[in-house]
Amino acid sequence: MYAVVQIRGVVNTNKEIKDTLKMLRLHHINHCVLLPENPAILGMIRKVKDYVAYGEVEINTLETLLRTRGRIIGNDPLTDEYVKENSTFGSISELADAITKGAVRMNDLPGLKPVLRLHPPRKGHKTTKRTYQQGGSLGYHGSAINSLLYRMR
């Protein structure tokens, strides 16, 4: 399961990249989506790699994000009670475990918004013009995406 966060804006950007970001449901900076690992999704992510940060998300990071930034219709926060009433899962931690393993998608829970609107990272980005390997914030982070997501909780 990949977590993809938009880092840069799309002003004066190629239309292909704008369309790809729109298909990934990334409409604003600091928005995050969770996507399955398959070749089609990976190709789309590689196309927009200069505008996003992505990597493999862990269960505890996803649980923290769902508790702090998960929203349902009406912009109400996601709670354990809502998850119990509207799904077969008993809590947000069970839901996060199932999402990470790929058994369930965020769209499968009725009313849950598939986009997480994150806070800008605490202590800021290193730079938004270089890749992670060059000391920046863009591109493939691997498991280090969890530290970025934790700072953006």
C-alpha positions as CSV (number, residue, x, y, z in Angstrom):
1,M,0.0,0.0,0.0
2,Y,1.5,3.3,-1.1
3,A,0.8,6.6,0.6
4,V,1.1,9.5,-1.9
5,V,1.4,13.1,-0.7
6,Q,1.3,16.1,-3.0
7,I,4.2,18.4,-2.2
8,R,4.3,20.9,-5.0
9,G,1.6,23.0,-6.8
10,V,0.7,22.6,-10.4
11,V,0.8,26.2,-11.7
12,N,2.6,26.3,-15.1
13,T,2.6,22.5,-15.3
14,N,2.1,20.2,-18.2
15,K,-1.5,19.2,-18.7
16,E,-0.6,15.5,-18.6
17,I,0.7,15.8,-15.1
18,K,-2.3,17.8,-14.0
19,D,-4.6,15.2,-15.3
20,T,-2.6,12.4,-13.7
21,L,-2.8,14.2,-10.3
22,K,-6.5,14.6,-10.8
23,M,-6.9,10.9,-11.5
24,L,-5.0,10.2,-8.3
25,R,-7.4,12.5,-6.4
26,L,-4.6,14.9,-5.5
27,H,-6.1,18.3,-6.0
28,H,-4.2,20.4,-3.4
29,I,-0.8,20.5,-1.7
30,N,-0.5,18.4,1.5
31,H,-3.3,16.0,0.4
32,C,-2.6,12.3,0.9
33,V,-4.2,9.3,-0.8
34,L,-3.6,5.6,-0.1
35,L,-3.2,3.5,-3.3
36,P,-2.7,-0.2,-3.9
37,E,0.5,-1.5,-5.4
38,N,-0.1,-2.4,-9.0
39,P,1.6,-1.6,-12.2
40,A,-1.0,0.9,-13.4
41,I,-0.9,3.0,-10.2
42,L,2.9,2.8,-10.0
43,G,3.1,4.1,-13.6
44,M,0.9,7.1,-12.7
45,I,3.0,7.8,-9.5
46,R,6.2,7.7,-11.5
47,K,4.8,10.2,-14.0
48,V,4.1,12.7,-11.2
49,K,7.2,11.9,-9.1
50,D,8.5,15.4,-9.3
51,Y,5.3,16.8,-7.5
52,V,4.7,14.1,-4.9
53,A,6.3,12.1,-2.1
54,Y,5.4,8.4,-1.9
55,G,6.4,5.2,-0.1
56,E,5.1,2.2,1.7
57,V,2.9,3.1,4.7
58,E,3.0,1.2,8.0
59,I,0.0,0.2,10.1
60,N,0.7,2.4,13.1
61,T,1.3,5.5,10.9
62,L,-2.0,4.8,9.0
63,E,-3.9,4.4,12.3
64,T,-2.5,7.7,13.5
65,L,-3.5,9.4,10.3
66,L,-7.0,8.0,10.3
67,R,-7.5,9.0,13.9
68,T,-6.3,12.6,13.5
69,R,-7.1,13.4,9.8
70,G,-9.7,10.8,8.8
71,R,-13.0,12.6,7.9
72,I,-16.5,11.4,7.1
73,I,-19.3,13.1,5.2
74,G,-20.1,16.4,6.9
75,N,-16.4,16.9,7.8
76,D,-16.9,15.1,11.1
77,P,-13.8,13.2,12.5
78,L,-13.6,9.4,12.0
79,T,-14.3,7.6,15.3
80,D,-14.2,4.0,16.5
81,E,-18.0,4.1,17.0
82,Y,-18.6,5.1,13.3
83,V,-16.3,2.3,12.2
84,K,-18.2,-0.2,14.3
85,E,-21.6,0.9,13.1
86,N,-20.8,1.0,9.4
87,S,-18.4,-1.9,8.8
88,T,-17.3,-5.3,10.1
89,F,-14.3,-3.8,11.9
90,G,-14.3,-3.1,15.6
91,S,-12.0,-0.1,15.6
92,I,-9.9,2.2,13.6
93,S,-6.8,0.1,14.3
94,E,-8.5,-3.0,12.7
95,L,-9.5,-0.9,9.7
96,A,-5.9,0.4,9.3
97,D,-4.6,-3.1,9.4
98,A,-7.0,-4.3,6.7
99,I,-6.2,-1.2,4.5
100,T,-2.5,-1.8,4.8
101,K,-2.8,-5.5,3.9
102,G,-5.0,-4.5,0.8
103,A,-8.1,-6.4,2.0
104,V,-10.2,-3.2,2.0
105,R,-10.0,0.2,0.4
106,M,-11.0,3.5,2.0
107,N,-13.9,3.7,-0.4
108,D,-15.4,0.5,1.1
109,L,-16.4,2.2,4.3
110,P,-19.5,4.3,3.5
111,G,-19.1,8.0,4.1
112,L,-15.3,7.9,4.7
113,K,-13.5,10.5,2.5
114,P,-10.7,8.9,0.5
115,V,-8.4,11.9,0.7
116,L,-6.6,12.8,3.9
117,R,-6.0,16.6,4.2
118,L,-2.7,16.8,6.1
119,H,-1.0,19.6,8.1
120,P,2.2,21.0,6.6
121,P,5.1,19.1,8.1
122,R,6.4,20.2,11.5
123,K,9.9,21.7,11.1
124,G,9.1,22.0,7.4
125,H,10.3,20.3,4.2
126,K,14.0,20.0,3.6
127,T,13.4,21.4,0.1
128,T,10.6,21.0,-2.4
129,K,12.8,21.1,-5.5
130,R,15.0,18.0,-5.0
131,T,14.3,14.3,-4.6
132,Y,14.6,12.4,-1.4
133,Q,17.8,10.8,-2.5
134,Q,19.3,14.3,-3.1
135,G,18.2,15.6,0.3
136,G,14.8,16.9,-0.6
137,S,11.2,15.9,-0.1
138,L,10.1,14.7,-3.6
139,G,9.9,11.2,-5.1
140,Y,10.3,7.8,-3.5
141,H,10.9,7.7,0.2
142,G,10.4,4.0,0.8
143,S,9.6,3.3,4.5
144,A,10.9,6.8,5.4
145,I,7.5,8.2,4.2
146,N,6.2,7.2,7.6
147,S,8.3,9.8,9.4
148,L,7.1,12.5,6.9
149,L,3.5,11.4,7.4
150,Y,3.9,11.5,11.2
151,R,5.2,15.1,11.0
152,M,2.2,15.9,8.9
153,R,-0.4,14.3,11.2
